Amino acid sequence: MALDLPLVVPFREKGGAAGPLEAAPTSPPEPNADASMSPTAARTPAGCRFCGGALHDFVDLGMSPLCESFLAADELDRMEPFYPLKVMVCGECLLAQVQEYVAPEHIFREYAYFSSFSRAWLDHARQYCEMAAERFRLGHGSRIVELASNDGYLLQFFVAKGYEVLGIDPAENVAEAAEAKGVRTLARFFDRELAGELARAGTLADLVIGNNVLAQVPDINGFLAGVPTILKPRGVATFEFPHLLRLIEGNQFDTIYHEHFSYFSLMTAERILTAQGLRVFDVEELWTHGGSLRLYVCHADNAAQPTLPSVAALVEREHRAGLRELSTYAAFEERVRETKRGLLDFLIDAKRAGKRIVGYGAPGKGNTLLNYCGIRADFVDYTVDRNPYKHGRYLPGTHIPVLPPERIAETRPDYLLILPWNLKDEIMAQMAFIREWGGKFVVPIPETTVYA
């Protein structure tokens, strides 16, 4: 039975703070909250967004704008909103989280991130498609549903194999890009309601995919409640997200921004999924985003997918690394401050020596780094990005201009500051020609490192 909905559905204002691809809050607003909250209104939770437990300090990155809110030239003289960027950790379930200062409809209505502009990410998607087709014995009648499907970067590979696919993404601009690739896409927030609509229409999935979306969901319970509704009894779901253990061990504080509401360890993610009748039966560690996890998930009673030893082994490693101890989180902030000092020392010395510095990339992590460190055009002349959507715009907060990559050969900078450091190998290969004039690469995380 086909789903009787248009391919691209207009946004539905939810009047509160519903997350990307997730339900409106399942509990009433706090007593001092405005139920008709504007897109820029703050809502302070009483406790953890999953279990309601008390929150404790993790790391404070000061005030920062939304990391994907690029500015046009005529917006540079207008007031720009900054919000606290402070991460707390729950003393009960140990979910690391930031407060919800901005309604996600405001963040994700028009989104500047297009996954298809990274060759490495496309390769990752292609390999996932091949793995899933073989491991889960997908046939031409199999249906794949992706939550936060972006511009169809992943589902296009399933389409090419002849599978029935459905992408769900709230950003109308990226949904339109996916449609242009032949990827059927609903421009909707995923929630219980939409999951029910899909199930009643007979749209049940053999494979549900959620790559880098769990972090962007403020109502994590409401979002995950829809997954068992659309997942067939013997179906499988996979979720990928940056691993909290790698964030701490790799000093990856720049992966923190307002669009990422939560930061997951396996032990916490497993607890959250279990609460919705789902079970993690396997886990895989990935290179993406500086170190991510891919969780393989099924209905709790699906005997066809026994839980593999990989799950307990990684949970035990998290325990040994101290992720059960609040002191581990409390110690992180001073390491972050020292990284800031080291990067500023390098930039100050380079500028005093008359060196020219430009950036490569305009990712969310780069905007967190630049704003936290107070790095503006007095240090970095401009940055470049392969995404033409960002060309001619300016980075949020720092107002550094974003230009096409060709500008680097024209200006011949001394240093290229790689902001998407997780793709440094790909970028250094693309930009190897800067060595012709003695140009060098600078990678800021986990600490400032210069590559000749």
Backbone hydrogen bonds, N-H to C=O, Kabsch-Sander energy under -0.5 kcal/mol:
donor,donor_aa,acceptor,acceptor_aa,energy
4,D,2,A,-0.5
5,L,3,L,-2.0
9,V,7,L,-0.6
13,E,11,F,-0.6
18,A,16,G,-0.6
19,G,23,A,-0.7
22,E,19,G,-1.5
33,A,30,E,-2.3
35,A,33,A,-0.6
37,M,15,G,-0.5
37,M,34,D,-1.2
41,A,38,S,-2.0
43,R,100,E,-1.6
48,C,53,G,-2.3
52,G,48,C,-1.2
56,H,89,V,-2.4
58,F,87,V,-1.8
59,V,87,V,-1.4
61,L,59,V,-0.6
61,L,85,L,-3.0
64,S,83,Y,-2.5
69,S,66,L,-1.6
70,F,68,E,-1.5
71,L,394,Y,-2.5
75,E,72,A,-2.0
76,L,73,A,-1.1
78,R,75,E,-1.5
83,Y,64,S,-2.9
85,L,62,G,-3.0
86,K,84,P,-0.5
87,V,59,V,-3.2
88,M,97,Q,-3.0
89,V,56,H,-2.6
90,C,95,L,-1.6
91,G,54,A,-2.9
94,L,90,C,-1.0
96,A,94,L,-0.6
96,A,263,Y,-1.4
97,Q,88,M,-2.9
98,V,261,F,-2.3
99,Q,86,K,-0.5
100,E,43,R,-0.7
101,Y,99,Q,-1.1
103,A,39,P,-1.7
106,H,103,A,-1.9
107,I,103,A,-1.0
108,F,104,P,-3.1
109,R,105,E,-0.8
114,F,112,A,-0.6
115,S,113,Y,-0.5
117,F,114,F,-1.3
118,S,115,S,-1.4
119,R,117,F,-0.6
122,L,118,S,-2.0
123,D,119,R,-2.5
124,H,120,A,-2.0
125,A,121,W,-2.2
126,R,122,L,-2.6
127,Q,123,D,-2.4
128,Y,124,H,-1.9
129,C,125,A,-2.2
130,E,126,R,-2.0
131,M,127,Q,-2.4
132,A,128,Y,-3.1
133,A,129,C,-2.3
134,E,130,E,-1.6
135,R,131,M,-3.3
136,F,132,A,-2.3
137,R,134,E,-0.8
138,L,133,A,-1.4
142,S,139,G,-2.0
144,I,164,E,-2.6
145,V,207,L,-2.5
146,E,166,L,-2.2
147,L,209,I,-3.3
148,A,168,I,-2.5
149,S,168,I,-1.1
152,G,149,S,-1.9
156,Q,152,G,-1.9
157,F,154,L,-1.6
158,F,154,L,-0.7
159,V,155,L,-2.6
160,A,156,Q,-1.9
161,K,157,F,-0.7
161,K,158,F,-0.5
162,G,159,V,-1.7
163,Y,158,F,-2.0
164,E,142,S,-1.8
165,V,163,Y,-0.5
166,L,144,I,-1.9
167,G,184,R,-3.1
168,I,146,E,-2.1
169,D,186,L,-2.5
172,E,109,R,-1.3
172,E,170,P,-0.7
173,N,109,R,-0.5
175,A,171,A,-2.2
176,E,172,E,-2.1
177,A,173,N,-1.3
178,A,174,V,-2.0
179,E,175,A,-2.3
180,A,176,E,-1.7
181,K,177,A,-0.6
181,K,178,A,-1.2
182,G,179,E,-1.9
183,V,178,A,-2.2
184,R,182,G,-0.7
186,L,167,G,-2.9
187,A,185,T,-0.5
188,R,186,L,-1.8
195,A,191,D,-2.7
196,G,192,R,-2.6
197,E,193,E,-2.2
198,L,194,L,-2.7
199,A,195,A,-2.5
200,R,196,G,-2.7
201,A,197,E,-1.6
202,G,199,A,-1.5
203,T,198,L,-3.1
204,L,202,G,-1.5
205,A,230,I,-3.6
206,D,143,R,-2.1
207,L,143,R,-1.6
208,V,236,V,-2.0
209,I,145,V,-2.6
210,G,238,T,-2.4
211,N,147,L,-0.5
212,N,210,G,-0.6
212,N,240,E,-2.9
216,Q,213,V,-1.5
217,V,214,L,-1.3
220,I,218,P,-1.3
223,F,219,D,-2.2
224,L,220,I,-2.2
225,A,221,N,-1.5
226,G,222,G,-0.5
226,G,223,F,-1.4
227,V,224,L,-0.9
230,I,226,G,-1.1
230,I,227,V,-0.8
231,L,227,V,-1.2
232,K,205,A,-2.6
232,K,230,I,-0.5
235,G,232,K,-2.1
236,V,206,D,-2.3
237,A,297,V,-3.0
238,T,208,V,-2.4
239,F,295,L,-1.9
240,E,210,G,-1.7
241,F,293,L,-1.6
243,H,291,G,-2.4
244,L,264,F,-2.9
247,L,243,H,-2.0
248,I,244,L,-2.1
249,E,245,L,-2.8
250,G,246,R,-2.7
251,N,248,I,-0.9
252,Q,247,L,-2.2
253,F,251,N,-1.4
255,T,252,Q,-1.7
256,I,253,F,-1.6
257,Y,255,T,-0.6
260,H,257,Y,-2.0
261,F,215,A,-2.5
261,F,259,E,-0.8
262,S,215,A,-1.4
263,Y,96,A,-2.3
264,F,242,P,-0.6
269,A,265,S,-2.3
270,E,266,L,-2.9
271,R,267,M,-1.3
272,I,268,T,-2.2
273,L,269,A,-2.5
274,T,270,E,-2.3
275,A,271,R,-1.4
276,Q,273,L,-1.4
277,G,274,T,-1.9
278,L,273,L,-2.0
279,R,298,C,-2.8
281,F,279,R,-0.7
281,F,296,Y,-2.6
282,D,296,Y,-1.2
284,E,294,R,-1.9
286,L,292,S,-2.9
290,G,287,W,-1.0
291,G,288,T,-2.2
292,S,286,L,-1.4
293,L,241,F,-2.5
294,R,284,E,-2.7
295,L,239,F,-3.1
295,L,293,L,-0.5
296,Y,282,D,-2.7
297,V,237,A,-3.4
297,V,295,L,-0.6
298,C,279,R,-2.1
300,A,277,G,-2.3
302,N,299,H,-2.1
303,A,301,D,-1.2
305,Q,302,N,-1.4
308,L,281,F,-2.8
311,V,308,L,-1.5
312,A,308,L,-0.6
313,A,309,P,-2.1
314,L,310,S,-1.8
315,V,311,V,-2.1
316,E,312,A,-2.2
317,R,313,A,-1.7
318,E,314,L,-2.2
319,H,315,V,-2.1
320,R,316,E,-2.4
321,A,317,R,-1.7
322,G,319,H,-1.6
323,L,318,E,-2.2
325,E,322,G,-1.9
328,T,325,E,-1.2
329,Y,325,E,-0.8
330,A,326,L,-2.1
331,A,327,S,-1.5
332,F,329,Y,-1.3
333,E,58,F,-0.6
335,R,331,A,-0.7
335,R,332,F,-0.5
336,V,332,F,-1.6
337,R,333,E,-2.2
338,E,334,E,-1.9
339,T,335,R,-1.8
340,K,336,V,-2.0
341,R,337,R,-2.1
342,G,338,E,-2.3
343,L,339,T,-2.2
344,L,340,K,-2.3
345,D,341,R,-2.4
346,F,342,G,-1.9
347,L,343,L,-2.4
348,I,344,L,-2.7
349,D,345,D,-2.3
350,A,346,F,-2.5
351,K,347,L,-2.5
352,R,348,I,-2.3
353,A,349,D,-1.2
354,G,351,K,-1.6
355,K,350,A,-2.5
358,V,415,Y,-2.1
359,G,382,Y,-3.1
360,Y,417,L,-2.6
361,G,384,V,-3.6
367,N,363,P,-1.6
368,T,364,G,-1.9
369,L,365,K,-2.3
370,L,366,G,-2.7
371,N,367,N,-2.0
372,Y,368,T,-2.5
373,C,369,L,-2.3
374,G,370,L,-0.8
375,I,370,L,-2.6
376,R,374,G,-0.6
377,A,398,T,-0.6
379,F,376,R,-2.1
380,V,376,R,-2.4
381,D,357,I,-2.4
381,D,379,F,-0.6
383,T,401,P,-2.5
384,V,359,G,-1.2
385,D,403,L,-1.7
390,K,387,N,-1.8
391,H,388,P,-0.7
392,G,402,V,-2.4
393,R,390,K,-1.9
394,Y,71,L,-2.2
395,L,400,I,-2.6
398,T,396,P,-1.8
399,H,395,L,-2.0
402,V,393,R,-2.7
403,L,383,T,-2.7
403,L,401,P,-0.5
407,R,404,P,-1.8
408,I,405,P,-1.8
410,E,406,E,-1.0
411,T,407,R,-1.9
412,R,408,I,-2.2
414,D,356,R,-1.5
415,Y,356,R,-2.0
416,L,440,K,-2.5
417,L,358,V,-3.1
417,L,415,Y,-0.6
418,I,416,L,-0.7
418,I,442,V,-2.8
419,L,360,Y,-2.1
419,L,417,L,-0.8
421,W,419,L,-1.8
423,L,420,P,-2.7
424,K,421,W,-1.7
427,I,423,L,-2.5
428,M,424,K,-3.0
429,A,425,D,-1.6
430,Q,426,E,-2.0
431,M,427,I,-2.6
432,A,429,A,-0.9
434,I,431,M,-2.1
435,R,432,A,-1.7
436,E,433,F,-1.8
437,W,434,I,-1.0
438,G,435,R,-1.3
439,G,434,I,-2.7
440,K,414,D,-2.3
441,F,451,Y,-3.0
442,V,416,L,-2.7
443,V,449,T,-2.8
449,T,443,V,-2.4
451,Y,441,F,-3.1
